[in-house]
Each structure stands twice: as C-alpha cells, then as structure tokens.
Amino acid sequence: MDSKSSIFPMIVIGVLFFLFGFVTWLNGSLIPFLKVICDLSDFEAFFVTFAFYISYTVMALPMANVLEKTGYKNGMALGLGVMVVGSLLFIPAALSANYIVFLVALFMLGTGLTILQTASNPYVVFIGPIKSAARRISIMGLINKSAGVLVPVMFTALILSDISILKAEALTQVEIDSLATRLILPYIIMALVLTALIALVKFSNIPELEIQKERSDDSVFSYPQVVLGSIALFFYVGIEVIAGDTIGLYAQEIGLSNATTLTSYTMVFMVISYLIGVLFIPKYLSQKNALIGSSILGILFLFAVMFSSKESYIVSEFLWGWSGVATLPNSVTFVAMLGLANALVWPTIWPLALDGLGSMTAKGSALLIMAISGGAILPLVFGALAESLGDIQMAYGVGVFCYAFILLYAVKLHKLKSWS
C-alpha cells in the first residue's frame, strides 16, 4: 500500500486508537469512584481492571477466528457494536449501584476492544514497511494517550464536580445513588459515538488487509518470537496499568488532592515518549534499542518510586561547583514518570513479534492481545502485595521483574525463530 492510499485508513485507525485510550484509561478514574459508591477495599477495587482486561484473554483467540471469516474491516465494526452493548449496560449498573453489573459492563467493553485491537494493531504494522512500524504505532500511541490525558480531567469535571465527596468518611444512600447516576449520561453519549463509528468503518473505503503466507507452520505456538513477545507484553501491560490506575489510589492514601486526575500526569509522560518514537524511529533509533532503553528506564524509575520520599522536600547540595536549594520530587512523581518508560514498549514489541508470521498474523495478533490480561492479573498481585506489606509504595517492586523480562526479550528472545 503506497503512502497516499494509506493516509485515510490511518486516520480512521487513529480515531479508533483514540477510542481505545478513552475507554481504557477511564478505568483509572473509575477505581476510586467505584471504591466509594460500592464500599470496596483496595483489593476489591482492582477487580475493575480485572474484569476489563481479563476479557482480552478469554475472547482474543475466538475473535481471531472471527476475523479470519469476516476480515479486518468488518471485524472492527463488530467490535464497535459489542462496545455499544457494554456502554448501555452502564445504565442498569448505575441505577442499581451494583458492583457486579459494573463488572459485567466493563467485561463487555473489553470484549469489544479485544476485537478492535486484534484487527487494528496488525493493520498498522503491515500498512507500511515493517522497519518503521514502531513509528506508526507510536503515532497511534500519541492519539491513544491524548485520550488518556483528557479522560481523568473530563471525568472529574463532568462526574465529580464536588471531588471532596470521595474523601468523606461516610455517605448516605441518597448521596451514593446520586453519585452513581452521574455515570448514565456519559455512557449514553459513548454509545452514540460508537454507533457513529460503526457507520464510519463500515461504509468507508478502508482496504482489506492482505497478508501473504510466508511459512507453512500450522500453529502460532511454533513461533517463539510471538509467544515470548506475548509474555513480554503481559508484563508490560501489567506495569502500564499499575502505573496509570494505581497512582490515584496511592495519592489518595498519602493525602494528595485531586487523586482522580493524576492518571493524566502518567499519560503526559507517555505522550512525550511517543513523540521521541515518532521523531527518532527508525532513522536514529532502532526498534530493538528503543525497547532496551525503555526497559532500563522502567527499572530505574521503579527503584525511585520505592525508595524516594512520599513528600516533596527541600535540600541544599553542592554539585560540580554549584550549591543551592532544590525541591526533589516525591515518589508519586516517579509513578507518573513511568509513562516515559512505558510508551515505546508496545510499539516496539509488535513488529518484532509479528515479523515473518504470514497467514498466522491474525492468530499471532490474538496471542499478543491475550497478553493484555497482564492488566487484569498484575494489578491484583500489586493490590494483594500492598495489603500484605501494609505499604503500597513497596508494592511497586513487582514491576522490576516485569521490566527485567522485557529487557531480556529486547536483547535476546525476539531473535528466536524456532524452539530447536
């Protein structure tokens, strides 16, 4: 596909990636919100992310089979339709303030996104040269995370105009019901927007993605680079969700104001990193080296989260002939800065993992999408660890192991083309 003919499909896919970010990063604001209206513990609150992300594991391979029958374009429209159903389920969830119904609605939204992600990510990889795929995915990431920046601010402005209510020690049932019903209108609007997007995808002239068979293997598990890439993405999505969805709870615990807006700070750092990817990949920075650098940064920032102060503090230092007073950032700042390390992991693993899969691309993509379940499982591990340690700050250490495996994949494991 030449550059001119790929512009319109990229615009449509860009709209979908904005949608991915909007729906996904809404969870970071929903967690402290649902914790209040459903009277949840920290561990129970993380089932918001579990219900959403586990749908990727449950539905990815079945949806890959659907894509092989419907094609990528029709698959995107189908995914949007499932998301409409999930959005409308928030109406009975809000009216009943029932936690289980909220989880079902989140699972349906995740199922729709599973179909969309399985179709759209390989589309971006193969719409142009594979060596520049990370650059194209970084552009999509910029669009995706711009939604992540906007969502917490919009959520707070539209739903939590009186944010102090989240800090109240006890709410009356009337106050709880009033809070819950504030969700109805935003999700009705989301359902209408999704319906409009179905028409855009269905009736636009987006070409079908055609991928030639390059190898004769009959199982996606014959490809080590995609299997191990899926494990790397599992750890990546887990630590990305931890960074984006726990920053509000952490800030809430140590008494910072506007906890529901802090996910935006993580997203801002991700946007900065995506810009680096767009500008420097592949001309100045290879996809492999970008992944190595991201892994090392992630480990360094996690140690900074764990061992820096929970409060900003003033120090006087003498360094290289300069002395003065400086304000050092607290550990919450380093949680947000994990966005710098996180952003380029997804764009660089996809092309490394899908290279050479040929007709197995749909199933390879589904396997990578299943790895999004890291966003369901690892936050629960984080929550359980935080409760057992009695210290949410030290629980961030779980991410060090995640980035260690990603570093190993970047250095060695992505090169494996067979298990023998």
Long-range contacts (C-beta under 8 A, 24 or more apart in sequence): 1-127, 1-128, 1-207, 3-128, 5-207, 6-127, 6-128, 8-204, 8-205, 8-206, 9-123, 9-127, 9-206, 9-207, 10-124, 10-127, 10-136, 10-139, 12-200, 12-201, 12-204, 12-206, 13-120, 13-123, 13-124, 13-140, 14-139, 14-140, 14-143, 15-197, 15-200, 16-76, 16-116, 16-120, 16-197, 16-201, 17-120, 17-140, 17-141, 17-143, 17-144, 18-143, 18-144, 18-146, 18-147, 19-116, 19-147, 19-193, 19-194, 19-197, 20-113, 20-116, 20-117, 20-144, 20-147, 21-143, 21-144, 21-145, 21-146, 21-147, 21-148, 21-151, 22-147, 22-148, 22-150, 22-151, 23-83, 23-109, 23-113, 23-190, 24-52, 24-113, 24-148, 25-145, 25-147, 25-148, 25-151, 25-152, 25-244, 25-263, 25-267, 26-151, 26-155, 27-52, 27-106, 27-241, 27-245, 28-151, 28-152, 28-244, 28-245, 28-247, 28-248, 28-260, 28-263, 29-151, 29-152, 29-155, 29-156, 29-248, 29-260, 29-263, 30-155, 31-245, 31-248, 31-249, 32-166, 32-248, 32-249, 32-252, 32-259, 32-260, 33-155, 33-159, 33-160, 33-166, 33-179, 33-260, 34-99, 34-102, 35-249, 36-165, 36-166, 36-168, 36-171, 36-176, 36-179, 37-97, 37-171, 37-176, 37-179, 37-180, 38-97, 38-99, 38-102, 40-99, 41-387, 42-249, 42-383, 42-386, 42-387, 42-392, 43-380, 43-383, 43-384, 43-387, 44-99, 45-249, 45-383, 46-245, 46-379, 46-380, 46-382, 46-383, 47-103, 47-380, 48-102, 48-103, 48-106, 48-245, 49-241, 49-245, 49-375, 49-376, 49-379, 49-380, 50-376, 50-377, 50-379, 50-380, 51-102, 51-103, 51-104, 51-106, 51-107, 51-110, 51-376, 52-106, 52-107, 52-109, 52-110, 52-375, 52-376, 53-110, 53-237, 53-241, 53-372, 53-373, 53-374, 53-375, 53-376, 53-377, 54-107, 54-110, 54-373, 54-376, 54-377, 55-107, 55-108, 55-109, 55-110, 55-111, 55-113, 55-114, 56-110, 56-113, 56-114, 56-117, 56-369, 56-370, 56-371, 56-372, 56-373, 56-375, 56-376, 57-370, 57-372, 57-373, 57-376, 58-111, 59-110, 59-111, 59-114, 59-115, 60-114, 60-118, 60-366, 60-367, 60-369, 60-370, 60-372, 61-363, 61-366, 61-367, 61-370, 63-114, 63-115, 63-118, 63-366, 64-118, 64-362, 64-363, 64-365, 64-366, 66-115, 67-115, 67-118, 67-119, 67-362, 67-366, 68-362, 71-208, 71-209, 72-119, 72-120, 72-122, 72-123, 72-208, 72-209, 73-119, 73-201, 73-202, 73-206, 73-208, 74-202, 75-115, 75-116, 75-118, 75-119, 76-115, 76-116, 76-119, 76-120, 76-201, 77-198, 77-201, 77-202, 78-115, 79-112, 79-113, 79-114, 79-115, 79-116, 79-119, 80-112, 80-116, 80-194, 80-195, 80-197, 80-198, 80-201, 81-112, 81-194, 81-198, 82-108, 82-111, 82-112, 82-115, 83-108, 83-109, 83-112, 83-113, 83-116, 83-194, 84-112, 84-191, 84-194, 84-195, 84-198, 85-112, 86-110, 86-111, 86-112, 87-187, 87-188, 87-190, 87-191, 87-194, 88-187, 88-188, 88-191, 90-183, 90-184, 90-187, 91-184, 91-187, 91-188, 93-183, 94-180, 94-181, 94-182, 94-183, 94-184, 94-187, 95-180, 95-181, 95-184, 97-176, 97-177, 97-180, 114-369, 114-372, 117-369, 117-372, 118-362, 118-365, 118-366, 118-369, 119-365, 121-350, 121-365, 121-368, 121-369, 122-209, 122-211, 122-350, 122-354, 122-361, 122-362, 122-364, 122-365, 123-209, 125-350, 125-351, 125-354, 126-209, 126-211, 126-354, 126-361, 127-209, 130-351, 130-354, 130-355, 131-282, 131-287, 131-351, 132-281, 132-282, 133-287, 133-347, 133-350, 133-351, 134-277, 134-281, 134-282, 134-287, 134-290, 134-344, 134-347, 134-348, 134-350, 134-351, 135-277, 135-278, 135-281, 135-282, 135-347, 137-346, 137-347, 137-350, 137-351, 138-274, 138-277, 138-278, 138-281, 138-343, 138-344, 138-347, 139-274, 139-278, 140-347, 141-270, 141-274, 141-277, 141-343, 141-346, 141-347, 142-271, 142-274, 142-275, 142-278, 145-267, 145-270, 145-271, 145-274, 145-339, 145-343, 146-267, 146-271, 148-244, 148-263, 148-264, 148-266, 148-267, 148-270, 149-264, 149-267, 149-268, 149-271, 150-264, 151-263, 151-264, 152-248, 152-260, 152-261, 152-262, 152-263, 152-264, 153-261, 153-264, 155-260, 156-258, 156-260, 156-261, 158-182, 158-186, 159-183, 159-186, 160-260, 163-257, 163-258, 163-260, 166-252, 166-259, 166-260, 211-358, 211-359, 211-361, 212-358, 212-359, 213-358, 213-359, 214-356, 214-357, 214-358, 214-359, 215-356, 215-357, 215-358, 215-360, 217-360, 220-357, 220-360, 220-363, 220-364, 220-366, 220-367, 222-418, 222-419, 223-356, 223-357, 223-360, 223-364, 223-417, 224-413, 224-416, 224-417, 224-418, 224-419, 225-352, 225-353, 225-355, 225-356, 225-413, 225-414, 225-415, 225-416, 225-417, 226-353, 226-354, 226-357, 226-364, 226-367, 226-368, 227-367, 228-353, 228-409, 228-413, 228-414, 228-416, 229-349, 229-350, 229-352, 229-353, 229-368, 229-409, 229-413, 229-414, 230-353, 230-367, 230-368, 230-370, 230-371, 231-371, 231-405, 231-409, 232-345, 232-349, 232-371, 232-405, 232-406, 232-409, 232-413, 233-345, 233-346, 233-349, 233-353, 233-368, 233-371, 233-372, 233-374, 234-371, 234-373, 234-374, 234-378, 235-374, 235-378, 235-401, 235-402, 235-403, 235-405, 235-406, 236-342, 236-345, 236-346, 236-349, 236-371, 236-374, 236-402, 236-406, 237-371, 237-372, 237-373, 237-374, 237-375, 237-378, 238-374, 238-375, 238-377, 238-378, 238-379, 238-381, 238-399, 238-402, 239-298, 239-338, 239-342, 239-374, 239-378, 239-398, 239-399, 239-402, 239-403, 240-338, 240-342, 240-345, 240-375, 241-374, 241-375, 241-378, 241-379, 242-378, 242-379, 242-382, 242-396, 242-398, 242-399, 243-335, 243-336, 243-338, 243-339, 243-342, 243-399, 244-339, 245-379, 246-335, 246-379, 246-382, 246-392, 247-332, 247-335, 247-336, 249-392, 250-331, 250-332, 250-335, 250-392, 250-393, 251-332, 253-392, 254-310, 254-311, 254-332, 256-332, 262-332, 262-336, 265-336, 265-339, 266-335, 266-336, 266-338, 266-339, 267-339, 268-336, 268-339, 269-336, 269-337, 269-338, 269-339, 269-340, 269-343, 270-339, 270-340, 270-342, 270-343, 271-339, 271-343, 272-339, 272-340, 272-343, 273-339, 273-340, 273-341, 273-342, 273-343, 273-344, 274-343, 274-344, 274-347, 276-344, 277-343, 277-344, 277-347, 281-344, 281-347, 281-348, 287-347, 287-348, 287-351, 287-352, 288-348, 288-352, 288-410, 288-414, 290-344, 290-347, 290-348, 291-344, 291-345, 291-348, 291-349, 291-352, 291-406, 291-409, 291-410, 292-407, 292-410, 292-411, 293-344, 294-341, 294-342, 294-343, 294-344, 294-345, 294-348, 294-406, 295-341, 295-345, 295-403, 295-404, 295-406, 295-407, 295-410, 296-403, 296-407, 297-340, 297-341, 298-338, 298-341, 298-342, 298-399, 298-402, 298-403, 298-406, 299-400, 299-403, 299-404, 299-407, 301-334, 301-337, 301-338, 301-340, 301-341, 302-334, 302-338, 302-396, 302-397, 302-399, 302-400, 302-403, 303-400, 304-331, 304-334, 304-337, 305-331, 305-334, 305-335, 305-338, 305-393, 305-396, 306-331, 306-393, 306-394, 306-396, 306-397, 308-334, 310-393, 331-393, 335-396, 338-399, 341-403, 345-406, 348-410, 349-406, 349-409, 349-414, 352-414, 353-414, 356-417, 378-402
